[in-house]
Amino acid sequence: MRRRLALVFVALAVMLTVGFLVPLGRSVSSQARLRALAGAQSDARGVATALAAVAGSTGEVPGVAEVEFVLNSFGSSDLMVLMADGSIIGIGPPDAVEVASAATGSMVASVADGALAIVPVTFGGTGGQLVVTAFVDGDTLREGVGSSWLILTALGLIVVIGAVPLADRLASSITRPVKNLSDAAHRWAGGDLSARVVPDGPDEVAESGRAFNQLAERLTDLLAAERERAADLSHRLRTPIAALRLQAESVADPGDRDALIGDIVHLEGEVTALIEDVRRSESVEATICDLPSVVAQRMGFWRVVASAQQRSVEAEVDEGSPLLVNLPAAGVLTVLDNLVQNVLTHTVAGVGFTVSTSSGPPRLTIADEGDGLPSADVFDRGSGSGRGTGLGLDIVRRLAEQSGGEVTVGEGDGATIVVRFGEPVSPTEAS
């Protein structure tokens, strides 16, 4: 953009320079022609005045001798006198006689290779008896014009060359604020919430910078408020858990008390882990995770929940074989939680399920022993049955696609859902 603006400014400078210097050059040419013709007219009038004086002193029309004497006294070879009988005294252009005869009384006439200044001689109240002409050749008419054009051309080049750095600076003053605004927006998108711009440049661009800063401040305030609400939520979740723990400690049977306290402690740990996952999800750096590790940790919680419903749970997860996926741990947990919750919601108590991970590409599979999926459009938003909102599986689908994968329905007696995740792209592959 900077280069295009600079070229536009240079083009404008060229147009303005040409628009100024061309008329100036033409004016110089016109002035040179007028100056040369003025000299010729002055010489012709001088001869005409001298001839009129001779006629006035003698009372007769000057003859050839008087005319030649006057011409010789001026010492110019470009002067010529057209006598009353049509004869010519002096030297002029080949068509001077015709021009002089036809233009008697005129002041200037164009002829081949030059111009002719014409002055009629009057005496005794009678005009047209003699005509004096002065010839000016083309070189004299253009004297100094060539050098003037060279000077004007050099001046124009200097102006254009000098306009290049000025145009670049002007273009930079416009594009720099725009680039700064773009860089700040990219930094914001990359997670740098402190990115701001200094309003600069044209009014419109400066106003855009101020609007960006206001938006950034507003979003920063909203994010801070969300963090505060998350902290409040953490407190609100831990409070009833603490109350349950106190109640569990009052159970008389030691075995039941220890089992109940163990479940509550586990639940407390899962809630704490969930809150930490939410907090970690605010960081843009946590973009990948180890699928088996995340699934294995979460299945401890879901085993407790499934046990309360007399469900059998199998977790086929090999934590010893890292399997990286292009999704943060919070995203994987959301996928797993929604899939398990879908089983618990849409199957009767006692129906078991299996959760497994596999490679090539990374996959998470959950299969239950229920009646199967009602239709193939269960992943469409809002397509849930009366016992669900229809949002859970849609969230699963969007997270899988966000990672570069997809969700498919597997084969089996019950319902089988396979989530394929995208693998992290190495810097070499990205380039």
Secondary structure per residue as TSV (DSSP state, phi and psi in degrees):
chain	resnum	aa	ss	phi	psi
A	1	M	-	360.0	-41.2
A	2	R	H	-59.5	-43.7
A	3	R	H	-64.9	-41.5
A	4	R	H	-64.3	-42.6
A	5	L	H	-63.7	-41.6
A	6	A	H	-61.3	-42.0
A	7	L	H	-63.1	-38.4
A	8	V	H	-63.2	-44.9
A	9	F	H	-64.5	-40.7
A	10	V	H	-64.0	-41.4
A	11	A	H	-61.5	-40.9
A	12	L	H	-63.1	-40.1
A	13	A	H	-62.9	-41.0
A	14	V	H	-63.4	-45.3
A	15	M	H	-61.4	-44.6
A	16	L	H	-65.5	-40.0
A	17	T	H	-63.9	-47.5
A	18	V	H	-63.3	-41.8
A	19	G	H	-63.7	-25.3
A	20	F	H	-90.8	-44.5
A	21	L	H	-77.1	-34.0
A	22	V	H	-63.4	-50.7
A	23	P	H	-60.3	-35.8
A	24	L	H	-64.0	-41.5
A	25	G	H	-63.3	-41.7
A	26	R	H	-64.6	-36.7
A	27	S	H	-64.6	-39.1
A	28	V	H	-62.2	-43.5
A	29	S	H	-61.5	-43.6
A	30	S	H	-64.3	-40.9
A	31	Q	H	-65.9	-37.5
A	32	A	H	-63.8	-41.8
A	33	R	H	-65.3	-44.7
A	34	L	H	-64.1	-36.9
A	35	R	H	-65.0	-43.6
A	36	A	H	-65.9	-42.7
A	37	L	H	-67.1	-35.0
A	38	A	H	-62.7	-38.7
A	39	G	H	-65.5	-41.7
A	40	A	H	-66.0	-41.9
A	41	Q	H	-62.6	-38.1
A	42	S	H	-63.1	-42.8
A	43	D	H	-64.2	-42.9
A	44	A	H	-64.5	-41.3
A	45	R	H	-65.8	-35.6
A	46	G	H	-62.1	-43.7
A	47	V	H	-64.9	-43.2
A	48	A	H	-62.8	-40.1
A	49	T	H	-65.0	-42.0
A	50	A	H	-64.1	-42.4
A	51	L	H	-65.4	-37.8
A	52	A	H	-65.6	-35.4
A	53	A	H	-67.6	-39.3
A	54	V	H	-63.0	-44.1
A	55	A	H	-63.6	-36.5
A	56	G	H	-68.7	-33.0
A	57	S	H	-79.0	-32.7
A	58	T	H	-97.1	-20.7
A	59	G	S	76.6	11.2
A	60	E	S	-132.0	160.9
A	61	V	-	-67.0	129.9
A	62	P	-	-55.7	139.4
A	63	G	-	-93.0	-170.4
A	64	V	H	-62.3	-42.7
A	65	A	H	-62.9	-45.2
A	66	E	H	-64.0	-40.3
A	67	V	H	-63.8	-46.0
A	68	E	H	-61.6	-38.3
A	69	F	H	-62.6	-46.4
A	70	V	H	-62.8	-45.2
A	71	L	H	-61.5	-42.6
A	72	N	H	-65.3	-32.0
A	73	S	H	-67.7	-27.3
A	74	F	H	-82.9	-21.1
A	75	G	T	64.6	26.9
A	76	S	-	-113.6	130.9
A	77	S	T	-82.6	-6.6
A	78	D	T	-95.4	2.1
A	79	L	E	-91.8	145.8
A	80	M	E	-149.5	145.2
A	81	V	E	-122.6	126.6
A	82	L	E	-93.9	113.4
A	83	M	-	-75.8	167.0
A	84	A	T	-62.8	-30.8
A	85	D	T	-85.3	4.8
A	86	G	S	93.8	-5.9
A	87	S	-	-75.8	162.4
A	88	I	E	-122.0	135.4
A	89	I	E	-119.2	126.7
A	90	G	E	106.9	-175.7
A	91	I	-	-121.4	133.7
A	92	G	-	-145.6	-174.5
A	93	P	-	-66.2	158.6
A	94	P	T	-53.3	-37.5
A	95	D	T	-99.1	18.8
A	96	A	H	-62.4	-38.2
A	97	V	H	-61.6	-46.1
A	98	E	H	-65.5	-42.8
A	99	V	H	-64.6	-46.1
A	100	A	H	-62.8	-38.6
A	101	S	H	-68.2	-40.1
A	102	A	H	-78.0	-26.8
A	103	A	T	-110.2	25.7
A	104	T	T	-54.6	128.6
A	105	G	T	95.6	-15.3
A	106	S	-	-77.8	162.2
A	107	M	S	-100.6	-37.4
A	108	V	E	-140.4	138.3
A	109	A	E	-139.1	138.7
A	110	S	E	-82.5	134.6
A	111	V	E	-130.9	175.3
A	112	A	T	-60.5	130.1
A	113	D	T	63.0	24.8
A	114	G	E	165.8	-153.6
A	115	A	E	-141.5	160.9
A	116	L	E	-127.5	121.3
A	117	A	E	-89.6	126.7
A	118	I	E	-120.1	128.6
A	119	V	E	-133.8	114.5
A	120	P	E	-74.3	147.1
A	121	V	E	-98.5	126.8
A	122	T	E	-120.3	141.4
A	123	F	E	-159.0	146.1
A	124	G	T	61.6	23.6
A	125	G	T	80.1	4.0
A	126	T	E	-113.9	128.5
A	127	G	E	-115.1	162.7
A	128	G	E	84.7	6.3
A	129	Q	E	-76.5	-33.5
A	130	L	E	-133.5	148.6
A	131	V	E	-131.4	126.8
A	132	V	E	-103.1	132.6
A	133	T	E	-125.0	149.1
A	134	A	E	-129.4	121.2
A	135	F	E	-91.3	135.6
A	136	V	E	-122.7	118.9
A	137	D	E	-76.7	169.2
A	138	G	H	-63.8	-36.6
A	139	D	H	-62.8	-39.7
A	140	T	H	-67.0	-38.2
A	141	L	H	-64.7	-30.0
A	142	R	T	-103.1	14.8
A	143	E	T	-62.1	125.5
A	144	G	T	83.0	-7.9
A	145	V	H	-70.0	-43.1
A	146	G	H	-59.7	-47.0
A	147	S	H	-65.3	-35.6
A	148	S	H	-63.5	-42.1
A	149	W	H	-64.7	-38.2
A	150	L	H	-62.4	-43.5
A	151	I	H	-63.1	-44.0
A	152	L	H	-65.8	-38.3
A	153	T	H	-63.9	-44.2
A	154	A	H	-62.5	-40.8
A	155	L	H	-62.7	-41.4
A	156	G	H	-62.8	-42.1
A	157	L	H	-62.8	-41.3
A	158	I	H	-61.1	-43.4
A	159	V	H	-63.1	-44.8
A	160	V	H	-66.1	-45.3
A	161	I	H	-62.7	-41.2
A	162	G	H	-67.0	-24.6
A	163	A	H	-75.4	-21.6
A	164	V	H	-61.9	-54.9
A	165	P	H	-65.1	-34.3
A	166	L	H	-64.3	-40.9
A	167	A	H	-64.7	-38.6
A	168	D	H	-64.6	-42.4
A	169	R	H	-65.0	-40.9
A	170	L	H	-64.7	-43.9
A	171	A	H	-63.4	-38.9
A	172	S	H	-64.4	-38.3
A	173	S	H	-63.9	-23.4
A	174	I	H	-89.8	-44.4
A	175	T	H	-79.6	-28.4
A	176	R	H	-60.1	-47.6
A	177	P	H	-60.8	-36.0
A	178	V	H	-65.4	-42.2
A	179	K	H	-65.7	-41.4
A	180	N	H	-60.4	-40.7
A	181	L	H	-64.7	-42.5
A	182	S	H	-63.9	-43.4
A	183	D	H	-61.8	-42.4
A	184	A	H	-63.1	-39.9
A	185	A	H	-63.7	-41.9
A	186	H	H	-65.4	-39.1
A	187	R	H	-62.8	-40.3
A	188	W	H	-62.5	-44.9
A	189	A	H	-62.4	-28.9
A	190	G	T	-83.2	-0.8
A	191	G	T	106.9	-2.6
A	192	D	-	-83.5	91.6
A	193	L	T	-74.8	-7.6
A	194	S	T	-88.2	-2.9
A	195	A	-	-63.7	126.4
A	196	R	-	-139.3	167.5
A	197	V	-	-125.3	153.7
A	198	V	-	-94.2	111.4
A	199	P	-	-53.9	123.5
A	200	D	-	-153.7	170.6
A	201	G	S	84.5	-161.4
A	202	P	S	-56.9	159.4
A	203	D	H	-55.4	-42.3
A	204	E	H	-64.1	-42.6
A	205	V	H	-68.5	-42.2
A	206	A	H	-60.8	-39.9
A	207	E	H	-65.5	-37.7
A	208	S	H	-62.3	-39.3
A	209	G	H	-63.3	-43.5
A	210	R	H	-64.4	-38.8
A	211	A	H	-64.3	-40.0
A	212	F	H	-61.6	-45.4
A	213	N	H	-62.0	-40.4
A	214	Q	H	-63.7	-42.6
A	215	L	H	-63.3	-43.1
A	216	A	H	-61.6	-43.2
A	217	E	H	-62.5	-42.2
A	218	R	H	-63.5	-45.1
A	219	L	H	-65.9	-37.9
A	220	T	H	-61.6	-42.4
A	221	D	H	-62.8	-41.7
A	222	L	H	-64.4	-41.6
A	223	L	H	-64.9	-39.9
A	224	A	H	-62.4	-39.8
A	225	A	H	-64.7	-37.4
A	226	E	H	-65.2	-40.0
A	227	R	H	-63.4	-39.6
A	228	E	H	-63.3	-40.8
A	229	R	H	-66.3	-35.1
A	230	A	H	-64.5	-40.9
A	231	A	H	-63.8	-41.4
A	232	D	H	-62.3	-41.6
A	233	L	H	-62.5	-40.3
A	234	S	H	-58.7	-45.0
A	235	H	H	-64.5	-42.8
A	236	R	H	-66.7	-31.6
A	237	L	H	-74.9	-39.3
A	238	R	H	-72.6	-28.4
A	239	T	H	-62.5	-52.8
A	240	P	H	-66.3	-29.3
A	241	I	H	-65.5	-41.0
A	242	A	H	-62.7	-38.2
A	243	A	H	-64.9	-41.5
A	244	L	H	-61.6	-37.7
A	245	R	H	-65.1	-40.5
A	246	L	H	-64.4	-40.5
A	247	Q	H	-66.8	-38.7
A	248	A	H	-64.7	-34.1
A	249	E	H	-67.1	-16.5
A	250	S	T	-89.6	-2.8
A	251	V	-	-66.0	134.0
A	252	A	S	-71.4	-44.1
A	253	D	S	-71.2	120.5
A	254	P	H	-59.7	-40.5
A	255	G	H	-64.4	-49.2
A	256	D	H	-62.9	-38.4
A	257	R	H	-64.4	-44.6
A	258	D	H	-66.4	-40.2
A	259	A	H	-64.6	-42.1
A	260	L	H	-66.9	-42.9
A	261	I	H	-63.7	-38.1
A	262	G	H	-61.9	-42.7
A	263	D	H	-64.0	-40.1
A	264	I	H	-67.0	-41.4
A	265	V	H	-61.0	-42.6
A	266	H	H	-63.1	-43.0
A	267	L	H	-61.2	-41.8
A	268	E	H	-61.4	-40.7
A	269	G	H	-64.6	-39.5
A	270	E	H	-67.0	-40.6
A	271	V	H	-61.9	-43.8
A	272	T	H	-61.3	-43.4
A	273	A	H	-63.5	-39.0
A	274	L	H	-62.6	-43.1
A	275	I	H	-63.9	-41.6
A	276	E	H	-65.2	-36.5
A	277	D	H	-63.7	-41.0
A	278	V	H	-62.2	-41.7
A	279	R	H	-66.1	-40.9
A	280	R	H	-66.7	-28.9
A	281	S	H	-67.1	-17.4
A	282	E	T	-74.1	-17.3
A	283	S	-	-87.5	129.0
A	284	V	T	-75.5	-11.2
A	285	E	T	-76.6	-29.7
A	286	A	-	-82.7	80.5
A	287	T	-	-107.9	-9.9
A	288	I	-	-132.8	163.8
A	289	C	E	-158.2	169.1
A	290	D	E	-92.3	111.0
A	291	L	H	-58.8	-52.8
A	292	P	H	-59.4	-39.9
A	293	S	H	-63.5	-45.6
A	294	V	H	-64.8	-43.3
A	295	V	H	-66.0	-42.9
A	296	A	H	-61.9	-42.9
A	297	Q	H	-64.3	-42.2
A	298	R	H	-70.6	-30.5
A	299	M	H	-65.3	-22.3
A	300	G	H	-60.1	-39.5
A	301	F	H	-68.9	-45.7
A	302	W	H	-70.6	-25.3
A	303	R	H	-63.2	-40.0
A	304	V	H	-63.4	-45.4
A	305	V	H	-64.3	-44.2
A	306	A	H	-65.6	-36.0
A	307	S	H	-61.4	-36.8
A	308	A	H	-64.8	-23.0
A	309	Q	T	-103.1	15.7
A	310	Q	T	56.1	39.8
A	311	R	-	-103.7	141.4
A	312	S	-	-87.7	137.4
A	313	V	E	-128.8	130.5
A	314	E	E	-120.4	132.8
A	315	A	E	-119.0	106.9
A	316	E	E	-96.6	78.8
A	317	V	-	-129.2	125.0
A	318	D	-	-101.0	96.0
A	319	E	T	-69.2	-18.7
A	320	G	T	-76.4	-10.0
A	321	S	S	-116.1	97.1
A	322	P	-	-57.2	138.7
A	323	L	-	-138.4	92.8
A	324	L	E	-77.1	138.4
A	325	V	E	-125.4	156.0
A	326	N	S	-86.2	58.4
A	327	L	S	-158.4	138.4
A	328	P	-	-63.0	161.5
A	329	A	H	-58.9	-37.8
A	330	A	H	-60.7	-37.8
A	331	G	H	-67.1	-42.5
A	332	V	H	-63.5	-42.0
A	333	L	H	-61.7	-39.2
A	334	T	H	-62.7	-42.3
A	335	V	H	-61.5	-50.7
A	336	L	H	-61.6	-46.8
A	337	D	H	-61.8	-41.8
A	338	N	H	-67.8	-38.0
A	339	L	H	-67.1	-45.5
A	340	V	H	-65.6	-43.4
A	341	Q	H	-60.9	-33.6
A	342	N	H	-63.7	-40.5
A	343	V	H	-65.1	-46.5
A	344	L	H	-65.2	-29.9
A	345	T	H	-80.6	-39.1
A	346	H	H	-105.8	8.1
A	347	T	S	-126.6	155.8
A	348	V	-	-77.2	159.4
A	349	A	T	-58.5	140.8
A	350	G	T	99.4	-16.5
A	351	V	-	-76.3	121.7
A	352	G	-	-85.4	169.7
A	353	F	E	-151.9	161.9
A	354	T	E	-126.1	134.7
A	355	V	E	-117.6	128.7
A	356	S	E	-141.9	154.4
A	357	T	E	-121.3	149.8
A	358	S	E	-151.0	164.0
A	359	S	T	-108.8	175.6
A	360	G	T	67.5	61.8
A	361	P	T	-78.9	174.2
A	362	P	T	-59.7	129.4
A	363	R	E	-135.8	148.2
A	364	L	E	-122.0	122.7
A	365	T	E	-122.4	135.2
A	366	I	E	-129.2	125.0
A	367	A	E	-129.3	132.6
A	368	D	E	-115.1	175.5
A	369	E	S	-106.9	24.6
A	370	G	S	-85.4	-153.8
A	371	D	S	-87.2	-1.3
A	372	G	-	94.0	175.2
A	373	L	-	-78.9	142.1
A	374	P	S	-68.7	-33.9
A	375	S	-	-159.6	170.8
A	376	A	T	-80.4	-10.9
A	377	D	T	-96.4	23.8
A	378	V	T	-67.2	-18.1
A	379	F	T	-87.0	-3.0
A	380	D	S	-77.4	140.0
A	381	R	T	-60.4	128.4
A	382	G	T	81.9	13.4
A	383	S	-	-95.7	13.6
A	384	G	-	-68.6	163.2
A	385	S	-	-79.8	-173.1
A	386	G	T	-65.7	-18.8
A	387	R	T	-94.4	5.3
A	388	G	S	-147.7	166.8
A	389	T	-	-86.4	-17.3
A	390	G	S	81.5	9.0
A	391	L	-	-96.8	-28.3
A	392	G	H	-58.4	-51.7
A	393	L	H	-69.5	-29.6
A	394	D	H	-65.5	-39.6
A	395	I	H	-62.7	-41.0
A	396	V	H	-59.2	-46.0
A	397	R	H	-61.9	-45.3
A	398	R	H	-66.3	-39.0
A	399	L	H	-66.3	-39.4
A	400	A	H	-63.2	-44.0
A	401	E	H	-67.8	-33.9
A	402	Q	H	-60.2	-36.7
A	403	S	H	-78.4	-11.4
A	404	G	T	99.8	16.9
A	405	G	-	-117.4	-149.7
A	406	E	E	-162.1	170.3
A	407	V	E	-119.7	132.3
A	408	T	E	-131.7	162.4
A	409	V	E	-101.5	123.1
A	410	G	-	-86.8	175.0
A	411	E	-	-92.5	150.7
A	412	G	S	157.9	172.3
A	413	D	S	-70.2	-41.6
A	414	G	S	-95.0	-149.6
A	415	A	-	-95.8	129.5
A	416	T	E	-128.7	122.2
A	417	I	E	-120.0	128.3
A	418	V	E	-114.9	123.1
A	419	V	E	-108.4	115.8
A	420	R	E	-98.5	124.3
A	421	F	-	-97.6	154.0
A	422	G	-	-80.6	147.7
A	423	E	-	-89.5	149.3
A	424	P	-	-60.0	141.9
A	425	V	-	-95.0	125.8
A	426	S	-	-73.5	157.8
A	427	P	H	-56.7	-34.7
A	428	T	H	-67.0	-42.9
A	429	E	H	-67.9	-36.5
A	430	A	H	-65.3	-34.2
A	431	S	-	-74.8	360.0
